[in-house]
Amino acid sequence: MALNSLSEKLINFGFTKEEAEVYVFLSSMGPSPARVVSRRFDVNRMRAYRTLKSLEDKGLVERVIGRPMRFVANPLQEALGRYIDGFRERLTLLEAREEEIVEDWTRISEATSEQAEEPRFRIFEGRQQIYELLIQMFERARGEVCIVTTKRDLYRLSLMGIDDRLRAAHNEGISVRVLTQVEGPDFAEMESFRDFANIRHVPLPTPVRFVTIDERETLTTTSMEDTMSLTTHEDAGLWTNAPSYNSAMKIFFDALWKLATKASVIMEAFQTGITPQEIKTDQDFQETFLSMITKSRKSVNIMTSKISDLPFTMEEIKGDIGERADVRIITHLDLDGLRDTDEFFKEADVKHSLSPFDLQLLLVDEKEALMNIPSLQRLDRAVWSNLDPYVDTLMRVFEDYWTQGEPADNIISRLTSQRDYLKNLNEVKTAMELTGWQVKSAGVLNGQSGVEHTFNLLASNPRDPEHVLAIDVLLEDTAFNHIIRLGARKMDLKPQTLILVSRKRFGKQEAELAQLYGIELVYNENAENLAKQITRTLWPKVLR
């Protein structure tokens, strides 16, 4: 423990971690060769030599000539004395050269003073440095100060008295505009700014700050710990006077400003209980979804690509929906989601969208909207708004889909039949296997192009195991489209036989198209008869 404590103190004194550990090791173990040091700290010998050489250059260790060469630590008091003396020598040298460097700089500065100033970029770290820079920037302001920051940062600026600097700038005729989080209940964070600054509300999902002065200089925060600490080092920013950058940031600020809501409107809305109109990104889709339906009075309209994509089941939310609110859901129904759909029929009017969509949309009372794109969940963002034009537009989108949608009862009936037919297909598989056929569900064939093609069933007869029957079932799609797709796959799978099975009779044009593509068509409601058609009628024809 004492050795570890000594190592830590040496590190604080200016040693590197490796130097401190090696010096303590040599002090306790006595003269040691580099290979022992290497083995002790599990590093290669070259790295051990570099550390020992560094200690030797600083006068902390000495070499003991012999075979092998060993290194011995000098007494600590003597070693630290040499270490400090080295710093003194460097400081003396720097002081001696200071005047010379300043003179050279003055000559260069005078020679270039008439030239255009080059853009400068500087990194500032630590909250105290950042705030000192802001004070200097505010003092240099001549026309306008534009600030984007968090409400906590405003409070910290007040505690540091920096708001007084801005107030003085305002009294000199300088415009002060602030974009921040205007949130109740008491709006204390902005209290000291309200009498001189024009404040608007902007949602800030992450701590951010940028300040631009007269389009001449800008401070942009690169990382900011948003606690009330006034001394944290977790506050860093980039300052620049580059004209192009300052102009771009001013344009960005003005764009945000146009979209932002006045602080007075937010505060009045909070006092009256009326939500101001705005648009914002939302990180918690589930929480906002639940909050919205809880406030519903007249209508709840939902668009979702799949019922299973909704953040809650109907059982979980039916008690939260307003008693008189009509619930409409437009979604794309398929066999996979059939089981998830049943519980919604008792509480909602459900329609099937003929075309799938990658969207979740909630509209409540035609007053507020929440939109999310499931495939972009990695961005962790949804968009909420109660802006009338925005909500009206999304309501028109919903109504268009609703008008074109098919009543869910109709599609559910067909899907149920398809599910039963797929069950029959499993019976077909069993019936064929009983006669010696080898049958695989959801089988995959590799095409000549290397593409994998999946079919509902793959069947082969022991008499000719190399020849495979690839069987697909016609479900919701039209036979015409399915035959065309199978034709394209057959070109990649020659000489395999492709079969399309249906629960209803194929039309004349469909039969002609299938013959053109070389696709076999089979229809029958009964699984056993279907198996017989394939094994007794179709198979011999294929062999011929």
Summary of the structure (lengths in Angstrom):
residues: 544
radius of gyration: 38.2
end to end distance: 89.2
largest distance: 105.9
contacts: 1572
relative contact order: 0.05
helix: 49%
strand: 23%
